[in-house]
């Protein structure tokens, strides 16, 4: 369960809040991203005792907004693979974390969310009883119901005596595939309870180990790949396990199997690999006679699929039937619930016993390599300065590429320019690229903080649209970034509004009134000085770029500033809506 640590005996009579801290430390939780309220006196007192006595516990990162707290935990968990914790305030804090919790659920990120609750006693019967008017206003019938659709597990803490068991059970569920967030509701009095340490048994609850294919399944997939004229692998989040990337590269190299990344939110396959066929599945789907999908929710839109009726479709996923997506289908697939790295090792082992057709392998290698070169030439043709004073997304991204090295982690929330970023940055190293996996905007800012805290020696760059930048609560983001010395660079792809709703409308009503009149109600002024929202924090550099000649000097200054220890925001006015 990550990096488990030894839990020591505390030099004072512990409360449930104290045991919560020792248990989180034992489980390998590095950070508690906290937004505090009237329900947290036991925890605030506990943290003071731990600091006074020099007892180790997770670092508390105080966040002025819940979106930032959950997004930071999300980014930290993505960067490390370890469970992190989020602390929020009763029902209102639980509601305020909503969009970020959606992202953690869809992104299959292990996060323990602990929410306080209004005291359950009214007249001083227990330590922590109600003593403020707010305790009545924040008392609701079903606080856990707010999050039930978005977590794997949820529970009320009924007694502080077994809080270690409750937390370890929560961690076990969160870290077992498919991973995801869990929710614990802890009333004030329960956290104040004195815990009788002599009655606590030693408990070790481990997550379920990674599963593999059944032997017959591995042989079936291997044989199909070996005999295919044009096999295709599609991946979206297999790269969260770096070993899966290594195994996929080996499979592709050995058998000349091309790979397409579909809506990736990890680096699944090196962007400069000669068999990487980009990000547009539809281009190659109608050609493929065998398709292997690895960890993907929507490899293509089934309503417009071009998959041949005779094609064989194999699906390997930690969540192959998408239990949390009510209406979902892909016809004809054979699916296995398995870890991508384990499954790929099994497939490669089975292929080692197959006598392949060397000429067939040569043909598909030649075709895929030629296609990869064609794609990159096509992308490169769009990267130049158009010469009309306008900054295109492709020109911005290709210029940005010159400043990014293998020790840079890119957090991408550019939304309508998401594919542009993937094509023109071409990530090569596992862990160098992260997306949220969900659809609630505003994730990038907190996520960049979490990644930087997890990887302090690496440069972190957050790419965002102007709409998602506003949703991130940038003032709160940069307050946290400055306080905890987690500098990163934000680059805003500012097209003066929300492009995605416009594109959605055009897809449904291409000749409609909104299209004819260009009346979409999504425009803002691209001259807005969005970078100034970050300047509430000391040391933040804010730059506004509106002409191609300003771009390279601005990025150079911003990268130097960030690598020198302070955050920067570059607000780039790109091709307008």
C-alpha positions in Angstrom: 0.0 0.0 0.0 2.6 2.5 -1.1 5.5 3.1 1.3 4.2 1.8 4.6 5.9 3.2 7.7 6.1 1.9 11.2 3.6 3.4 13.6 5.1 4.4 16.9 3.5 4.9 20.3 2.6 8.5 21.1 4.0 10.1 24.2 0.5 11.3 25.3 -2.9 9.7 25.7 -4.1 9.8 22.1 -7.4 11.1 20.7 -9.0 9.6 17.6 -7.6 12.6 15.7 -4.1 11.6 16.8 -4.6 8.0 15.7 -5.9 9.3 12.4 -2.5 11.1 11.9 -0.4 8.1 12.9 -2.4 5.8 10.7 -2.1 8.1 7.7 1.6 8.3 8.3 1.8 4.5 8.6 0.0 4.1 5.2 2.6 6.3 3.5 0.4 9.3 3.0 2.7 12.3 2.4 0.3 15.2 2.5 -3.1 16.3 3.9 -4.5 19.0 1.6 -6.7 20.8 4.1 -9.5 23.4 4.1 -10.3 24.0 7.7 -13.5 24.8 9.6 -15.3 24.8 12.9 -15.4 20.9 12.8 -11.7 20.5 13.0 -10.5 21.6 16.5 -9.4 18.1 17.4 -7.2 17.9 14.3 -5.7 21.4 14.8 -4.9 20.5 18.4 -3.5 17.1 17.2 -1.2 18.8 14.7 0.1 21.2 17.3 1.0 18.2 19.6 2.7 16.3 16.9 4.8 19.4 16.0 5.6 20.2 19.7 6.8 16.6 20.3 8.6 16.2 16.9 6.4 13.2 16.0 6.3 12.4 12.3 3.0 12.9 10.5 1.9 13.8 6.9 2.6 17.4 5.9 -0.5 19.6 6.2 -0.9 21.8 3.1 -3.6 24.4 3.9 -5.6 25.4 0.8 -7.9 28.4 0.7 -10.3 26.6 -1.7 -11.5 23.0 -2.0 -11.0 22.8 -5.7 -7.3 23.5 -5.1 -7.1 21.0 -2.3 -8.6 18.0 -4.2 -6.7 18.9 -7.4 -3.4 19.1 -5.6 -4.0 15.7 -4.0 -5.0 14.4 -7.4 -1.8 15.6 -9.0 0.4 14.4 -6.1 -1.2 10.9 -6.3 -0.7 10.8 -10.1 3.0 11.8 -9.7 3.7 9.1 -7.0 1.0 6.4 -7.3 0.4 6.8 -3.5 -2.7 7.6 -1.6 -3.1 11.2 -0.4 -5.6 12.9 1.9 -8.0 15.8 1.6 -9.7 17.5 4.6 -12.8 19.5 4.0 -15.4 21.3 6.1 -18.8 19.6 6.7 -21.5 19.8 4.0 -20.4 23.1 2.4 -16.8 22.0 1.9 -18.0 18.7 0.6 -20.1 20.5 -2.0 -17.4 22.9 -2.9 -15.0 20.0 -3.8 -17.6 18.6 -6.3 -16.0 19.2 -9.7 -12.5 18.2 -8.4 -14.0 15.0 -6.9 -15.5 14.1 -10.3 -12.1 14.4 -11.8 -10.5 12.1 -9.2 -13.3 9.6 -9.7 -13.0 9.6 -13.5 -9.2 9.7 -13.3 -9.1 6.7 -11.0 -6.9 8.5 -8.5 -6.6 7.2 -4.9 -7.6 10.0 -2.5 -9.0 9.8 1.0 -11.4 12.6 1.6 -12.2 13.3 5.3 -15.0 15.7 6.0 -16.1 17.0 9.3 -19.7 17.0 10.4 -21.8 19.0 12.8 -21.5 17.8 16.4 -24.1 15.1 17.2 -24.5 16.3 20.8 -26.1 19.6 21.9 -25.6 20.2 25.6 -22.0 19.5 26.3 -22.4 15.8 26.9 -19.1 15.1 25.0 -16.0 17.1 24.2 -16.7 18.9 21.0 -20.5 19.3 21.5 -22.3 22.1 19.7 -21.3 25.6 20.8 -21.7 27.8 17.7 -24.8 28.7 15.7 -23.2 27.4 12.5 -23.4 23.8 13.9 -27.2 23.9 13.4 -27.0 25.4 9.9 -24.6 22.8 8.7 -26.5 19.8 10.0 -28.0 17.8 7.1 -29.8 14.5 6.9 -27.4 12.8 4.5 -24.1 14.5 4.0 -22.5 11.4 2.5 -25.3 11.5 -0.2 -23.6 14.5 -1.7 -20.6 12.4 -2.8 -22.0 8.9 -3.1 -22.0 8.9 -6.9 -18.4 10.0 -7.0 -16.6 7.7 -4.5 -15.9 4.0 -4.2 -16.6 3.8 -0.5 -18.1 6.1 2.1 -18.7 5.8 5.8 -19.7 7.7 9.0 -17.2 7.4 11.8 -19.4 6.1 14.7 -16.6 5.7 17.2 -13.0 6.9 17.5 -11.9 3.6 19.0 -11.5 1.9 15.7 -10.5 4.8 13.5 -7.3 3.0 12.5 -9.3 0.1 11.0 -11.7 2.5 9.3 -8.9 4.5 7.6 -7.0 1.3 6.6 -10.2 -0.1 5.1 -10.7 3.2 3.2 -7.1 3.0 1.9 -7.5 -0.6 0.9 -10.5 0.3 -1.2 -9.0 3.4 -2.7 -5.8 1.6 -3.8 -7.4 -1.5 -5.2 -8.1 -1.4 -9.0 -9.9 0.4 -10.3 -8.5 3.0 -8.0 -10.5 6.0 -6.9 -11.5 8.4 -4.1 -13.1 7.4 -0.8 -15.0 9.5 1.8 -15.0 9.4 5.5 -17.4 11.6 7.6 -16.0 12.3 11.1 -18.2 14.2 13.6 -16.4 16.5 16.0 -16.9 14.5 19.1 -15.7 11.3 17.5 -12.3 12.9 16.7 -12.0 14.2 20.3 -12.5 10.7 21.8 -9.7 9.3 23.9 -8.5 6.1 22.3 -7.5 3.2 24.5 -4.3 2.1 22.8 -4.1 -1.2 24.7 -7.2 -2.4 23.0 -6.0 -1.8 19.4 -5.0 -4.9 17.5 -2.3 -4.8 14.8 -4.1 -4.5 11.5 -2.6 -4.6 8.0 -5.1 -4.3 5.1 -3.5 -4.5 1.7 -5.0 -3.5 -1.7 -5.8 -6.3 -4.2 -2.7 -7.3 -6.1 -2.5 -6.5 -9.9 -4.4 -9.1 -11.9 -3.3 -10.7 -15.2 -4.9 -12.5 -18.2 -5.9 -16.1 -18.1 -3.3 -18.1 -20.0 -5.7 -18.9 -22.8 -6.6 -15.2 -23.2 -2.9 -14.3 -23.4 -2.3 -16.9 -26.1 -5.5 -15.8 -28.0 -4.4 -12.1 -28.1 -0.8 -13.1 -29.0 -1.9 -15.2 -31.9 -4.2 -12.6 -33.3 -1.5 -9.9 -33.1 1.0 -12.2 -34.8 -1.4 -13.0 -37.7 -2.8 -9.6 -38.3 -2.0 -7.6 -41.4 -2.6 -4.3 -39.5 -2.9 -4.7 -35.7 -3.4 -1.5 -33.7 -2.9 -0.7 -30.0 -5.0 2.1 -28.5 -4.1 3.5 -25.0 -5.4 6.3 -22.8 -4.2 5.8 -19.2 -2.0 2.7 -19.3 1.0 5.0 -18.8 0.1 5.6 -15.1 2.2 2.4 -14.6 5.6 3.1 -16.0 6.3 -0.6 -16.5 3.3 -0.8 -18.9 5.0 1.8 -21.1 8.2 -0.2 -21.2 6.3 -3.4 -22.0 4.2 -1.7 -24.7 7.4 -0.3 -26.4 8.9 -3.8 -26.3 5.8 -5.3 -27.9 5.6 -2.6 -30.6 9.3 -2.9 -31.4 9.4 -6.7 -31.6 6.2 -7.1 -33.8 5.9 -3.8 -35.6 2.6 -3.0 -33.9 1.6 0.7 -34.2 0.2 2.6 -31.3 -2.4 5.4 -31.1 -3.1 7.4 -27.9 -6.7 8.3 -27.6 -7.6 11.2 -25.2 -4.5 10.4 -23.2 -4.1 11.7 -19.7 -0.7 9.9 -19.2 2.2 9.4 -21.5 1.5 5.9 -22.8 3.9 5.6 -25.6 6.9 7.8 -26.5 5.8 10.6 -28.8 9.0 10.3 -31.0 8.7 6.6 -31.5 8.6 5.6 -35.2 5.5 3.5 -34.6 3.5 6.2 -32.8 0.6 7.1 -35.1 -0.6 10.1 -33.2 -3.9 10.7 -31.5 -6.6 10.3 -34.2 -8.0 6.7 -33.9 -10.5 7.1 -36.6 -7.8 7.5 -39.2 -6.6 4.0 -38.7 -9.5 2.1 -37.2 -11.1 1.1 -40.6 -7.8 -0.4 -41.6 -7.1 -2.5 -38.5 -8.0 -6.2 -38.4 -7.0 -6.6 -34.8 -7.4 -3.9 -32.2 -6.0 -4.1 -28.6 -7.4 -1.4 -26.3 -5.4 -0.8 -23.1 -6.9 1.2 -20.3 -9.3 3.5 -22.1 -12.7 4.8 -21.4 -13.6 6.0 -24.9 -11.0 5.0 -27.5 -13.4 6.2 -30.2 -16.9 7.3 -30.4 -19.0 4.2 -31.1 -21.7 6.2 -32.9 -19.2 7.1 -35.6 -16.9 4.1 -35.5 -15.2 2.8 -38.6 -14.2 -0.5 -37.1 -14.4 -3.3 -39.7 -17.1 -5.9 -38.8 -14.5 -8.6 -39.3 -12.0 -7.0 -37.0 -11.1 -8.6 -33.7 -11.4 -6.3 -30.7 -9.6 -7.1 -27.4 -9.9 -5.0 -24.3 -7.5 -5.1 -21.3 -8.4 -2.6 -18.6 -8.6 -2.2 -14.8 -12.2 -1.3 -15.4 -13.3 -3.1 -18.6 -17.0 -2.6 -18.4 -17.0 0.9 -17.0 -19.2 0.2 -14.0 -19.6 3.9 -13.2 -20.7 5.0 -16.7 -24.4 4.1 -16.9 -24.8 3.9 -20.7 -21.7 2.6 -22.5 -21.0 0.0 -25.2 -18.5 -1.2 -27.7 -19.8 -4.1 -29.8 -17.9 -7.3 -30.2 -15.1 -6.9 -27.7 -13.5 -9.6 -25.7 -12.6 -8.0 -22.4 -10.3 -8.8 -19.4 -10.0 -7.1 -16.1 -6.2 -7.0 -15.8 -3.3 -4.7 -15.1 -1.8 -3.4 -18.4 1.8 -4.1 -17.5 1.1 -7.7 -16.3 -1.0 -8.4 -19.4 1.5 -7.0 -21.8 4.3 -9.2 -20.2 2.0 -12.2 -20.7 1.3 -11.4 -24.3 4.9 -10.9 -25.1 5.8 -14.2 -23.4 3.1 -15.9 -25.5 4.4 -14.3 -28.6 7.9 -15.6 -27.9 6.5 -19.1 -28.7 4.9 -17.9 -32.0 6.6 -18.3 -35.4 5.7 -15.0 -37.0 5.6 -14.1 -40.7 8.7 -12.0 -41.2 7.4 -10.5 -44.4 4.1 -9.5 -42.8 5.9 -7.8 -39.9 8.2 -6.0 -42.4 5.2 -4.7 -44.4 3.4 -3.3 -41.4 6.6 -1.8 -40.0 7.2 0.0 -43.3 3.7 1.3 -43.5 3.5 2.5 -39.9 6.9 4.2 -40.0 6.0 6.0 -43.2 2.7 7.1 -41.7 4.4 8.4 -38.6 6.8 10.4 -40.7 3.9 11.8 -42.8 2.0 12.8 -39.6 4.9 14.6 -38.1 5.6 16.5 -41.4 2.0 17.5 -41.4 2.1 18.7 -37.8 5.4 20.6 -38.5 3.8 22.4 -41.4 1.4 24.1 -39.0 4.0 25.2 -36.4 5.4 28.3 -38.1 4.6 32.0 -37.5 1.7 32.7 -39.9 3.1 36.2 -40.4 -0.2 38.0 -39.8 0.5 39.0 -36.2 -1.7 36.1 -34.8 -0.3 33.4 -32.5 -1.8 30.0 -33.4 -2.0 27.3 -30.8 0.5 25.2 -32.9 3.0 28.1 -33.0 2.6 28.6 -29.3 3.1 24.9 -28.5 6.0 24.4 -30.8 7.8 27.4 -29.3 7.0 26.1 -25.8 8.6 22.8 -26.8 12.0 24.4 -27.1 12.0 25.2 -23.4 10.8 21.8 -22.2 13.3 19.0 -21.3 13.0 15.5 -20.0 12.9 16.7 -16.4 9.8 18.8 -17.1 6.3 17.6 -16.2 3.5 19.1 -18.2 0.0 19.3 -16.7 -2.5 19.8 -19.6 -6.0 21.3 -19.3 -6.1 23.2 -22.6 -9.5 21.6 -23.5 -10.1 22.5 -27.1 -6.3 22.6 -27.7 -5.6 19.4 -25.8 -4.8 17.5 -29.0 -2.6 20.3 -30.3 -0.5 20.0 -27.1 -0.1 16.2 -27.4 0.9 16.5 -31.1 3.4 19.2 -30.8 5.1 18.5 -27.5 5.5 14.8 -28.1 6.2 13.5 -24.6 8.9 10.8 -24.4 9.3 10.0 -20.8 6.9 8.1 -18.5 5.4 10.5 -16.0 6.2 13.6 -18.1 2.6 14.3 -19.1 -0.6 14.4 -17.0 -4.3 15.2 -17.6 -7.1 15.0 -15.2 -9.1 12.1 -16.7 -12.3 14.0 -15.9 -14.3 16.9 -17.4 -14.6 19.4 -14.5 -12.4 22.4 -15.4 -10.0 24.1 -13.0 -7.8 21.1 -12.2 -4.5 22.2 -13.6 -3.5 24.8 -10.9 -3.9 22.6 -7.8 -2.6 19.6 -9.8 0.6 21.5 -10.6 1.2 22.2 -6.9 0.7 18.5 -6.1 3.1 17.4 -8.8 5.7 20.0 -7.7 5.5 18.9 -4.1 5.9 15.3 -5.1 8.8 16.0 -7.5 10.5 19.1 -6.2 13.6 18.7 -8.5 11.5 18.9 -11.7 10.1 21.8 -13.6 6.3 21.8 -13.7 4.4 23.5 -16.5 0.6 23.9 -16.4 -1.1 24.5 -19.8 -4.7 25.8 -19.7 -7.4 27.6 -21.6 -8.6 30.9 -20.3 -11.9 29.4 -19.2 -10.2 26.6 -17.2 -7.7 29.1 -15.8 -10.6 31.1 -14.2 -12.2 27.9 -12.9 -8.9 26.9 -11.1 -9.3 29.8 -8.6 -5.9 31.2 -9.5 -5.6 33.5 -6.5 -6.0 30.5 -4.1 -3.6 28.4 -6.3 -0.8 30.9 -6.0 -1.3 31.6 -2.3 -0.6 27.8 -1.8 2.2 27.7 -4.3 4.0 30.5 -2.6 3.4 29.4 1.0 4.7 25.8 0.3 7.4 26.8 -2.1 6.0 24.8 -5.0 6.7 27.1 -8.0 5.4 26.3 -11.5 4.7 27.9 -14.8 1.2 28.5 -16.1 0.7 29.2 -19.8 -2.8 30.4 -20.8 -4.0 29.6 -24.3 -6.3 32.6 -24.3 -8.7 32.6 -27.2 -11.1 35.1 -25.7 -13.8 32.7 -24.5 -15.0 29.2 -24.2 -14.4 27.4 -27.5 -15.7 24.0 -26.5 -19.4 25.0 -26.2 -19.2 26.7 -29.6 -17.7 23.5 -31.1 -20.5 21.4 -29.5 -23.2 23.7 -30.9 -21.7 23.6 -34.4 -21.5 19.8 -34.3 -25.3 19.6 -33.6 -26.5 22.7 -35.5 -23.8 23.4 -38.2 -26.2 25.5 -40.2 -28.3 26.8 -37.3 -29.1 30.4 -36.3 -26.2 30.5 -33.8 -23.8 29.5 -36.6 -25.2 31.9 -39.2 -25.2 34.9 -36.8 -22.1 33.8 -34.9 -24.1 34.2 -31.7 -22.7 31.7 -29.2 -22.5 33.7 -26.0 -19.1 32.3 -25.2 -16.8 35.3 -25.9 -14.8 37.3 -23.4 -12.2 40.0 -24.0 -8.9 38.3 -24.8 -7.1 41.4 -23.5 -8.2 40.6 -20.0 -5.1 40.6 -17.7 -5.8 37.1 -16.3 -2.2 36.8 -15.2 -2.9 39.4 -12.5 -5.1 37.1 -10.6 -1.9 35.2 -9.6 -0.1 38.3 -8.6 -1.8 38.3 -5.1 1.1 36.0 -4.1 4.6 37.5 -3.7 7.2 36.7 -6.3 4.8 35.7 -9.1 5.7 36.9 -12.5 2.8 37.8 -14.8 3.3 38.4 -18.5 0.8 39.2 -21.3 1.7 38.2 -24.8 -0.3 39.4 -27.8 2.2 39.3 -30.7 4.4 36.4 -32.0 7.5 38.5 -31.6 6.9 38.7 -27.8 6.4 35.0 -27.3 9.9 33.6 -27.1 11.3 36.3 -24.9 8.3 36.0 -22.5 8.7 32.2 -22.2 12.4 32.5 -21.7 12.0 34.9 -18.9 9.2 32.9 -17.3 11.1 29.6 -17.4 14.1 31.3 -15.8 11.9 32.8 -13.1 10.3 29.4 -12.3 13.6 27.5 -12.3 14.8 30.2 -9.9 12.1 29.3 -7.4 9.0 31.5 -8.1 5.8 30.9 -10.1 5.0 32.6 -13.4 1.9 33.0 -15.5 2.2 33.8 -19.2 -1.2 34.9 -20.7 -0.9 34.3 -24.4 -3.5 35.8 -26.7 -4.0 33.2 -29.4 -6.1 32.9 -32.5 -9.5 34.1 -31.3 -12.8 32.2 -31.3 
